[in-house]
Amino acid sequence: MSLSTTVTRAQSGGKLKVTGKIFDSQSNAPLGYASVRLFRQADSTFSSGAITDDSGSFAIDAAPGTYYALYEFIGYKPFTTKDIRLSAANSPLDLGTVKLTATSTTLDEVVVQAEKSSMELTLDKKVFNVGKDLANAGGTAIDIMRNVPSLAVDVEGNISLRGSNNVRILIDGKPSGLVSFKGGAGLQQLQGSMIERIEIITNPSARYEAEGMGGIINIVLKKERKEGINGSFDIITGYPTNFGAAANVNYRRKNLNFFINYTASFRNTPGRTTQYQELYRNDTTFITQQSFTHKLKGMNNSARGGLDYFFSPTSVLTGAYTWRISKGKRLSDIRYYDYISSLNNLQSYTFRTQDETETEPNSEYALTYKKSFKRKGHEFSADLRYLDNWEKSDQYFGQRTFDPNGTPSDIPYLLQRSVNDETEKQLLGQLDYVHPFGKDGKFEAGLRSSFRDMTNDFTVTEQTETGGWVQLPGLTNDFLYEENINALYGIVGNKVKKFSYQMGLRAEWTSVTTTLRETNEVNPRSYNNLFPSVHVTYDLPRLHALQLSYSRRVRRPQYNDLSPFMTFSDNRNFFSGNPDLNPEFTDAFELGHIKYIEKGSLSTSVYYRHTTGKIIRIRRVNDQGFSVTLPQNLATEDAWGAEFTGSYAAYQWWKLDGSLNFFRAVTDGGNLDANLQSDTYSWFARGSSRFTLFKTTDLQFRGNYEAPQLTPQGRRKAIATLDLAMSRDILNNNATLTLNVLDVFNSRRFRTITEGFNFYNETNSQGRLRQINLTFQYRLHQAKKKVPTGEADN
């Protein structure tokens, strides 16, 4: 049995066993991660339980007696099997295959209609169910990420997992055009209403691509397979300006299932940044105070549609198309105040404006086939997809300098233009095969090929006194990026008594070539690497499980890491990639423990990561006070940590979720500069408390805290935020109104201190101010699930 998918082997200390399987009644597909709980027939007290594996199978150890079993899975009707008589004479007792029905009507057998928790814990991943968190209503994918356990999001939308900023982001388990050029930051255009759940995989096995030092974030989009037509519709309004609409519709009849998601949104997002810098030159201190304000108006449209065709209950072909277009208008004002020696000695101030128009259309075509064979767990799947992304940015900058008394200086007015065209085309093919053997053994194998071409044609020009335009030296080029990755993997797993093991090996052949056309600089690179993984699980009595895992991961420099194009909106602080960057490698170890209780669960993990060639952005400042920040390879980083994540339903009307992460990271950049060193202890905590009032009204408080953290060039200060939300069911429970306030105290500010041999810099940035959203959701043939009670009646 595959260990990374073995989430519980629940035991209560007895020697008798109850087994069975849970399948979908329509597709006859196994339901992994469905829950089964045994309750004593006499008094309805909870006795034992389990979670199904990927093949839909479960095994529960229990004492002799008479029970009833409650089967539950999200989007399906809970089901109860009564009068289960367990004795030595019939152990192991096979309950057979239970087929759950995906429908909103209520069967007579249903005892509890329960929803999944906001967080679900398994040994190899954490699952965050988006729809259960009220504060996510009306937000974007980035808003959701800010509140997922283990994740942190900076002011630019970059995502880090357990302190590592290199994570692999997948959509429905595959690379997607919804992520696009900008990586995690591209998710700011993905409306949260399209998302069903987010899976966090901290130590992936060999079946996953090796990319992603910190792990994998898998975003699962909404798609139903219920009979008939059903769906949900959202209307959103908010302040600052946030208008949106969304539709998630599904229609199924016999062997054909059609699904479509569409979202449209218009936002006008304000942001602000302040910066203080001291430059030390010739025994003199030059001081610059900088303020930056902007408003980003954006119109985003996303559509995702597809068809499932069931050749048989065990064979399905899915075709899907995703289209997204974002059009944005950014207006920014930057003011620079220049002093010598002290803030009482103003020399001049400069006013700079930015007017940017950006268009970003993305398309994705996907074709997937899955075949399940007669024996449980015996499967074959094939996936083929093509991504076609494009982005065009056209920016105008005006700049004027004034003397301290406010009169224009002798420096002439500057009018500059920056044009940037980017394209990405990727073809991806993947085959996976799983073959069970013996009682609990499983062999997996697969191959994957990816071919990606990207271009970045950038030009910066300046208007002359005669009205013509001239190119600025060093700021015009055509950058080409070609990447081919071929991979092959094999995994074998089995179970011996209470021990389960899985060993895997993945081989990846990578070829990357970058070209700068203007200067004819060609940089070809090839990486051939092996990535082993090992997972060992030990089942403990009374609903405990323990897992030890190891995997080797890689972070290859991506397009934005390598592109030499420098941002030009701030002409004193430039950011760019580094064409000479090398990949970084990590060996990751993790020991995890999970405990299931009647009303919740608790997951504990301790981990260690050793990284060579650590990629970190380093800031350098020249004698004029202008900075360039670009990624560099530091020698090593060693990180240790402990994470605690839990969920508890204290009462039927009160539910708690929380996570706490402590870590230490030692970074050595002595290969570049003896001063690029850091040894930091830090932690972050997340918590939410949800109350159900008057049956149809929910109230939620959610808080986040990130402690200060040292970096090789300085430190990042603490961040603390609070979100509030309330929802109420209306129209006979067919609709819900949700009001939320994100960042109640306007405290989500990213404050950093960066130091070098010739400079000191403080930055205070707030990419999004306090946001208030009101969302109306109407459900068509979809009953809203009730808050879990944590118990069942007979």
N, C-alpha and C positions, 0 to 999 in steps of 0.2 A: 504493500500500500504506500502511496506517495506521502512522504512525511510532511512536506510543506503544505499539503492539503488536509492533513490529519489534525483536526482542530480539537476534538476531545475523544477520549475513550473512557467515557464517564463510568465511574465505579463507586459503589457505596459500601464496599467492604464485604458483601455477600459473595457466595460461590456460584449462584445461579445466574443465568444469562438470558436476556431478551434481545432478539435481533429483528431486523426488518429493513424495508426500503421505502423511500418516498419518491414518487414520480409525478410529473405533470399529466393530468388526465387527458389533455388534448394532444400534445406532441409526444407523450410517452417518454419524455426526456427526464433523466434523473435530476433531482433538486438537491444540489450541494448546499450545505450550511443551513438547512432547515432544522428546526428544533423539535425534540421529542422529550416529553416529561411524563414521568409516572407519578400518579397520586394514589394514595391508599383509598380503597373503595369505602371503608368504614367511616373515615372522618375527613376525607379530602386533603390530608396533609401531604406535602411534597416529599417524595422518597428519593428519586434519582432522575437523571436525564442525560441527554447526549445531543451532539450536533452531527448531522450527516456529513459524510465525506463527498468528494466530487462524483462518486458513482451513486450517490443517494442512499448509501447503506449506513446503518447505525448498529451499535451494540451497547447494551446497558447491563451492568451487574446490579442485582437487587436481591434482597432477602426473600424467602418464601412468603407468599401472601396473595391477596386479591387486589388488583389495581384497575385503574382506567388510565389510558394514554391520551395525551393531548399533542397533536401535530400542528405546527405553525410554520408559515413562511410568508414573507412580505408579498402582497398583491394576491394572495390566495386565501381561500376560506379555511379558517381553523377547523380541525376535525377531531373527533373524540372516538376512541375505541373502548368499549366498556367490558367489564367482567373478564379481565385478564387474570387467570389463575396460574400462578407460578409455583412449581414444586420441583423436588428432586427428580420426580418421575418424568417430567416433560422438559427439563432443562437440557440444552438450550431451547427456549421457546421462540419459534419463528412466527412473527405476526404477519408475515407475507408482505406484499406490496400495497402500500396505501397511495392512492392517487388523489392529489389535491386539485380542487377546481378553482380556476381563476375567474371569479365573478363577484359582483357586488351584492347579490342576494344572500339571504341568511338561511342556512339549513337548520332543520330541527336538531341535528346532532351537535351544533355548535354550542360550546359552553362559554368560551371567552373569545371575544373579537379583539385581538391584540395587534399593536403595531410594533415594528422593530424599534429598538432604541436608536437615539441619535448616533451613538457609537456602539459598534459591535466589535468584540475582541476575539481574535484567533491568534494562534502562535506565530503564524507566518505573515499576518497582515492585520491592519486595523481598518474597519469599514465605518465611514461617516455618512449616515443617511441624511441627505440634504433637506428633504422636505419636512423633517421633524423639528428643525431649528427655525423658530419664528423670525429670528433676526436676519435670515437669509432672504426673506421675501423682498422682491424688488431690486436685489443686488446683482452684482456680476460674479463671475467665477473667482476673480481675485478677492472679492469681499468674503466669499465662502472660505477660500484658502486661509485667510487671516485667522480663522477660528477653528481650523482643523487641528487636533492634537498632533504634536511633533513638528508642525510647520510654522515658519515665520516668513513674513512678506515685507520687503523694504519699500521705501517710498516710490521706487520706480517699477514696482510689481515683480521684482526678482524674488524667487522662492527658495528657501533653504529648509533642509530637513535635518533635525537634530544638530543644528549649527553648521551643516555642510550646504554650500550654495550650489552644488552640482547634483541635481536630481534629474531623472528621466521622466518627462511628462507624456503620458499616453492617453488617447481617447478610445474607449472601448477596447483597451489592450493593444492598440496599434498606434504608430505615429499618425498625426492628423494635421490637415491644413488649418484646423481651428486654433492650433498653437502657433503656427506660422513662423516668420522670420524672428520675431521678438522673443521666442521662447515663452517663459512664464508670463512675461509682460503682455504678450498677445492675448492672454485670457481676459484682459480688461474689456474686450469687446464681446465676450461670450456671456450671454445673459444667464443668470443662475437658474431660471425656471426650466432650462433645458436639461439640467443635471439631476440624476436620480441619486447617485452616491459617489463618494470618493474613497478609493482604496489606497492605503499607505503600506508599501512593502519595503521593510527596512533592510532585509538581507535576502535578496532574490536568489533563486536557484538557477541552474544552468539553462533552464528552458527560456529564461528571459535574456534579452540582449544585455551585454556586459556594460553598456553605457550607463552612467549614473553612479557617482561615488557614494552619495548619501542614500541611494535607494531609488524606488520607482513610485510615482504618483499616477494612479490610473483613474481617469474620470469616466464614469459610466453614464451615458446619456439615456434619457427616458425612451422606452419602447415597450409597448404592451403586446400581448398575444392572446387577449381575451376574445371570446366569441362575440360577434355582433360589432356594433359601433360604440365606442366610448372615448372619453378624452377629458381634458381640462383646458380652461381658458383663463388667462390672467390679464388684468388691466392695472397699470402702475402709474402712480404720480408721486412726485417728491420734490423736496427743496433741500439744497440747490437743485435747479431744474433737472428732473428725471422723469421722463414720460416713456411708457413702454407698453407693449402688448405681446402676448404669447399664446400660441395654440399648440397643444399636443393631442393629436387625434390618431386613433387606431381603429381599423376595421378588419374583422376576420370572418371568413366564411369557409368552412371545411378546410381545404388544403392551402388556402391563400390568405395571407395576412399582409395588410397594407398599413404603413405607419408614416406619419409626417409630423415634424416639429417646425414651427416658424416663430421667430421672435423679431420684433422691431423696437428700437429704442432711440430716444434723443436725449442727450445729456449735455449740460453746460457745467463743467466741473472746474471750480476755482482751486488754485493752489498757491503756495507761497514758500519762499526760502530766503533766509538771511545768512550771510557769511562774513566772518571777520578773519583777516589774514595779516600777519606780520612777516615782512621780508627783511632779512638781515644781510646788508651789503656795505662793505667799506666802513665798518663801525657805525653805520647809520641804520635806523629802523624805519622802514617804509610800511605804512599801514593802509589797508584798503577795507572799507566797509561796503558790503554789497547787499542789495535787496532785489528780490526777484518775485514778481507776481504774474500769474497767467490765468487764462480761462480757455478751456478746451471744449469747443462745441463739436459734438460728434453724432452722426446719424448712422446707426448700425442695423443691418438686416442679415438674418441668418435663416437658412432653410435646410432641413435635413429630411429626406424622404427615402422610402425603400419598400421592397417587397420581400416577404418570406414565402417560399413555395415548398410545401411538404410533399416530397415524392412518396414518403411513407412516414409512419410515426417515428422512425429512426433516421430519416434522411431529409435534410433541409438545405435549400439553396437560398442565399440572401443577396440581393443586389441593393446598393444604397448610393445616394448622391448627396453631397453636402456642398452648399453654396453660401458664401458669406461676403458681404461688401461693407466696408467701413469708409465713411467720408468725414473728415475732421477739419476743423478750422481752429488754429491756435493763435491767440493774441497774447503777447508777453511784453512786459516792461521790466527793464533791468537798469538799476542805478548804481554807479560806482562812485564812491567818495574816497579820494586819495589824500593821505596825510603824510607828514614827515615827523618822526619822533614821538608825537602825541596827537590825541584827538582834538587838541586846541590849535593845531597848525594845519588847517585845510589848504591844500594846494589847488585842487580842481575837483569838479564832479562831472560825470559823463552819463548821459541818458541814451539808452539803446532800446529799440523796439524790434519785435519779431512778428511777422505776419506769415503764417504757414498754412498752406492748403495740402491736405494729404488724402490720397485715395488708395484703398487696399482691398482688391477683390481676390478671393480665394475659392478654389474648387477642389473637390475630392471625389473620386470614383472608386467604389469598393465592390468586390464580388467575393463571397465567402460560401464555402460548402462544408457541411459537417455530416459525418456518417457514424452512427452508433451501431455496433454489432451485437450479436445475441448475448454474449457474455458481458456482464456489467463491467464498466471501465474500459472496454475495448472500443477505441474511437480513432477516427481519422478526420483531419480537417485541413482545408486548403484556403489560402487567402491571397487575393491579388488586389492591389490598389495603386492609384495614380494620383499624385498631388500636383496641382498647378497654382502657384501663388505669385502675386505681383504686387508691388507697392510703388507709388510715385509720390514724391515730396517736393514741393516748390515753395521756397522760403525767401522772403525779402526782409532785409535788416536795415534800419536807419540808425545813425549814431551821431550825436552832437555833444561837444565838450564845452563846459562853462568854467569861467573863473570863479573864485570864491565869492565875489560880490554878485554873481548871477548873470553877468554879461557874457555873451558868446566869446570863446577863446579864439586864438588865431588858427587853431586846428580846423581844417575845412570839414564840412558835413560829409559823412560817408553814407553811400547807398550801396549795399551789397546784395548778391543773390546766390542762393545755393540750390542746386537742382540735384536730386538723388533718385535714380530709378533702380529698383531691385526686382529680381525674378528668382523663382525657385521651382524646379521641376524634379519630381522624385517618383521612381517606379519601385514598388516593393512587392516581393513574392515570398510566401512562407508556407511550408508543409509541416504538419505535426502528426505524430502517430503514437498511440498508447496501446500497449499489449499487456494484459495481466497474465500472471503465471502463478501456479501453486494456489495456496489459499489466500494470501495477502500480498503477493509479490506483484510488481509492476515494472515494465520496461517502457521508457519513452525515448523517442528520437525525433529529430526534426532538422530542417535546413531553412536558411533564410538568405535572401539576396536583396540588396538595396543599392540603387543607382541614383545619385542626386547631382544635379548641376545648378549652380547659383551664380548670379551676376550682380555686380554693384557698379553702376555707372554714375560717378559723382563729379560735379563741377562747381567751383566757387568763383564768381566773377565780381568785379567792382566797377562802378560807373565812373567814367573819367569826366573831367571838366567840360569836355565837348559833347557829353551825352552818350558816348560810346561805352562799350563794356570790355574789360580786359580781365583775363584769367589771373588768379592769384597763384604764385609759384608754390608747388608742392601740395596744392589742394584740388587737383584735377587728375583723375585717373579712371581706368576701367578695370575692376577687380573681378577675376573669374575664380570660381571654386568648384572643383570636381571631386566627388567622393564616391567610392565603390566599397561596399562592405559585404563580404560573404561569410556565412557562419554555418556551423554544423555542431549539433549537440547530442549527447546521449545521457540518460539518467536511468539508474536501477534502484529500486527500493523494495523493502520487505519488512515484515514484522515477525519478531520472535518473542512470544509471550508478551511482556509489557514493554519491550524495546521495539521501536521502529527506526529504520534508517533509510537514508536516501543519499546516494552519491552521484554526482554529475560532473561532466566535463564539457566545456564549450570551447570550440576553436573559432577564432575570427581572423579573417584576412582583410586588412584595411589598406586602401590606396587613396591618398589625398594629394591633389595637385592644385596649387594656387598660382595665378598669373596676374601680373600687373602689366597691362598692355602698353601704357605710355612709356614705361622704362624697360619693357621686355624682361622683367624679372620673373623667372619660373622657379617654383619651389616644390619639387615632387617629394612625397614621403610615403613610406610603406611600413605598416605595423602588422606583424604576425604574432598572435598571442594566444595562450591557453588560459582559460578561466575555470578553475575547479570550484565546486561547491559541495558541502557536506552538511546534512541536517540529521540530527539524532534526537529522537523523542522518547521519553520514559513516562508511562502512565502511572500516576499516583492514585491512591484510594480517595474516595469521597470528592469526585469532580475536580481533581487537580491534574495538571499535565506540565511537563518540563521539557524544554527543547534547547539543544546546543547547536549552533550553526556557524558555518564559515563560508565566505565567498570572496572571490577576487574580482575587483571591479576596475573600470577604466573611465577616465574622462578625456575624450579626444577633443582638441580645440575645435570649436564649432565656427560657423561662418562669422558671427559677430566677434568672436575672440581673435580672428585672423585678419578681418578686413581693416585696412589702414585708414579708411575714411574717418576723418575727425568731425565730431559734432561742432557746429558753428554758431549755434544760437547764443552762446556765451563766448565772446571772443577773448576772454581771459582765462577760461577754464575749459580745456579741450579733453575729450574722451575718444579713444579709438581702440582698435584691435592691434594685435602684434603678429605679423606674418611669420615670425621666427619661433612662435610658441610650440612647445612639445606637449605630448599627452602626460597626464598624471595617472598613477596606479595606486590602488588601495587594497589592502588585505583587511577584511572586516570580520570580526568575531562577535557573537551575541549569545547570551544565555537568557532564555525567556521562560517565564512561569505564568500560568493562567489558572485562575480559580473561579468556578461558576458557583453562584449561590442562588437561592430561590428567587431573590428579587434583584439580582444584578450579577456583575462579574468584575474581576480585578486582574489586570495584567501588569507584570513586573518584568523589566528587562535591564540587564547590564551589558554594556557593549564596549568594544575597543576597535579603533581604526588606525592603521599605520599607512600613511600616504607619502609617496615619493614624487617629486616634481610638482608640489602643491601649486595650483594656479590661484594667484591673488592679484587684484588690481593695485598697482603702486603709483603714488602721486609724486611727481617731480616738479619743482618750480625753478624757472630760470631767473636771470638777474633782473629782468623787467617785471617780475612778479606774475608772469603767465605760467599756468600749470598745464601739464599733460599727464593724464591718468590712463594707463594701459595695463593689460594683464602680463604678469611675469611668472616664470617657474621658480619657486622657492625650493630649497633642498628637501625638507621633510615637514610633516605635521603628524603628531600623535594625539589622539583624542580618546578620552575615557568618559563614560557617562552611565547614568542610571535613570530609567524612566518608569513612571507609575501612571497607569491609566485605568479609570474605573467608571462604572455606571451603576446606579442604585435607585430603585423605585421605593422610596421610604414608605409612601402610602399610595393609594390609588390616585390621589390628587397631587402628589408631589414627587418629582423625579430630579435626580442629580447626576451630572456628568462632570468629569474633571480629569486633568492630567498634570503631571509635575515632572520636569526634566532637569537633572543636575548634570553638568559636564565640566571637564577640564580639557583644554587644548593647548599643546605646546608646539609652536611654529618656529622653524629655523630657516631664516633667509640669508644665512651667512655666505652662501655662494654668490649673492649679489652685493650685500652690504652687511658688515658686522652688526649694524644697529637694527637690522630687520629681524627682530626676535620678539616673541611674546609668550607668556605663560599665564593663561587666564582661567579663572574659576567663574562659572556663571550658571544661571538657571532661568527657566521660564515656566509659568504656570497658566493654565486655562481652567475656567470653571463656569458651569451654567446651572441655573436652578429654574425649574419650570413648574408652575402651579396650574391646576385646572380648577376654575371657579364656576359654579352654577352650571356645570356639565358642558356648556357650549362656549365657554370663555377660557382662554389660556393666557397666562402672564409669565414672562421669562426675563431673567436677569443673566447677563453673560459678561464676565470679566476676564481680562488678559493682563499679564505682567511679564515683561522681559527685563531681567536684571542687567546691570552694566557689564560690558565685556571688553577686554583688552584685545588689540589688534597689533600686527607687526609695526604699524606706523602711529599708533595712538590708542584711542578707545572709543567705544560707542556707549552713550548714556542710556539710562533705563527708559522703558516705555510702559505706560499703564493706561488702559482704556476700559470703558464700560459701555455696554449696549443694552437697551431696553426694548421689549416688544410685547404687544398684546394682540390677540386674535379672537374673533367671535364668529361662530357659525350662524348663518342666516338662511332664509329661503328653504325651510325644512331640511336643513343640514346639507343642502346641495351646493352651498356657496360659503365662502369664508372671507371676512375682512381682516386684514392684518396691518397694524400700525407699528412701525419700529423707528427707533432713534439710534443711529450708529455713531459711536464716539460722543457720548453725551457731554463730556467735559472738554471736547476739542483738544484732547491730550495726545492723540496719535502723532507725535512729532519725532522724527529721526534726528537725533543730535549726536554729532560726531566731533572728535578732536583728532586732527592729523598733524604730525610733526616730522620735520626733516632737519638736516644739518643747517639749512638756511631759511627755514620758514616755520611758522606756527599757524594753524588754521582751525577755525571753529565753524561748523555748519549746523543750521537748524532748519529742517525741511518738513513741510506738511503737504503731501501730495493730494490729500482729500480732506476737506473740512467736514464738520459735523453734517450728517445726512439724515433727513427725515423722509420716510417712504410710507405710502398708503397703497396697499395692494388688494384688489378684488379678484378672487378666484371662483370660477363656476365649474362644477364637475358634471359631466354628461355621462350618466350610467356608471359613475364611480362613487361608491360610498366612502365617506371619510372614515378612516380607522380610528377606533377609540384609544384612549390612553391605557397602557397595560395595567392590569390589576395585580399581577404577580401571583394570582391564585386561581383555582378553578372550582366550580361547583359541580356536583354530580347530579 
